[in-house]
């Protein structure tokens, strides 16, 4: 593909990359970054583009993968924001709450990446099972199964810790 043909298609590809990235949960700035990365990668392989039957599908696939990679690299600090401590707690309760938070954070980090991601999307981002399945490209039943497995693992850890 020559430069002029690439430039003619680039606007449409950029819009497609923006759309896919936003549907995968990226904000507007992150979606712009992803779209730029997609166009850069397409230009780097511009001599090979004729071999792909659907360039629009290629753009969508690249945007989805780049967005997911960026989301995986993001720190998982948002889980700590959900913890609320009452104002009338004493120093002992604050220390105990802090220890519990640290323990839970360690257990969450030990979960497999998929289970941790699903828990984050469901509990923190409040996404539906269907939305999570669509974003991750898996079946809705798989989302339910993986969430149940992650919750069961955490429950067993809590029982073991509290000797129940």
N, C-alpha and C positions, 0 to 999 in steps of 0.2 A: 504494500500500500504506500503510495507516495504522500508527500507532505500535504498537498492541497486536498486530497481525498480524506486524509486523516482529520484535517482541520474542519472539514464539512461535517464529519460525523461526531467530532469531539463534544460539541454542545449537547447533543442528544445523549451521548454516553455519560457526560457529567451529570445531567439531570437524572438519569437512571441510577447512577451510583449514589447520588444524594438521596433519592427516594428509598432505595434498598437499605442504605445505612441508617436512615431515620427509622425505618420499620424495625430494624434490629436493635433499636434503643439508643442510638447515638444522638447527642444534642446537635444543634446547628453547626457549632464550630468543629466538633469532631467529624460530623458528616462532610463538611467542606474539606477537612484534612484527608479523609478517606477518598473522596472524589478526586482530589489532586493526586494521591498515591496511585489510584486506579489509572488515571490518564497517563501518568509518568510510566507506569509499567506497560501500558498498552503501546506507548510510543517506543519503549525499549524493544518491544517485540513486533514493531510495525511491519517488518518484512515477512513475518510468519502469520499474519492475521487472516490471510486468504484461506488457510487450511481449516479454520473454525466455521462450522455451519451456521452458528448464530452468535454474532458478536454481542448482541444484547444480553444473551444468556451468560456469556463469558464475563461481561461487565458486572452483571448481578452477582455472579458467583464470587468474583474478585472482591466486590464491595462487602458482601456478607462475610467472607473470610477475614478481610482486613479489619472490619468492625469487631468481630468476635475476638481476634487477636488483641486488639487494643483493650477490649473489656477485660480480658484475662489478665493483662498486665497491670490493670488498675489495682491499687491497694484495696483490701477488703475492710477498710476502717469504718465503713458505713454501719456495720453491725454494732459497733460500740455506741453510736449515736442513739440507738433505741433504748438504752439503759437509763432509767430514771430513778433517782434516789430521793426518798422523802426528805423534807427540810428538817424534820424533828429527830432524825437519827443521830445517835451518839457515835463517838469515835470507834467503838468496838463494832457496831453495825456497819459503819462505813468501810472499815478494814475487811470485814467479812464479805461485804458486797464486792469490794475490789478483788479479793481473792477468788470469789465465785466467777466474776467476769473474766479474769485471767484464765481460770481453769476452763471455762466454756470456750473462750477464744482458742485455746490450745486444742481442745477436742474438735472444734469446727475445722481447724487447719489440718487435722489428721484425717478428716473425711476425704474420700476420693473427690477429685476436682469437679466431676459432673454433679455429684450429690451436693457439694458445697455451693456450686453455682445455682442449682435448682432451689435449694433452701433460700439463698439470697434473693433470687428473683421472686419467689413466692412470699416470703415473710417480710422482706424489707421493701421491695419494689411493689408488692401487692398485686402481682400479675396473676392472671387466671391460668389454669392448666392448659387451656387451648392456646393462649398467647405464648406461653413458655414453649409448648410443643412446636408451634409455628416458628418461633425465633431460633430454636435449636435444631429444627428439622427432624424431630422424632415424633413418635405416636403419642397421643394424649394418655393412653394407658401406661406407656413407659414413664411418663412424667409422674403419674400417680404412684407407680411401683417404686421408682427411685426416691421420691419424696418419703414414702412410707419407710423404705429401707434406711434412709438417713435419719429420720425421726426415731425409728426403733433403735438404731445404733446409739444415738445420743441418750435415749431413755435408759438403755442398758448401762451406759457409762455413769449416768446420774445415780441409778440404783446401786451400782457397785461402789460409787463414792460415798453414798449415804448409808451403805450396808443395809439395804431394804430387802 
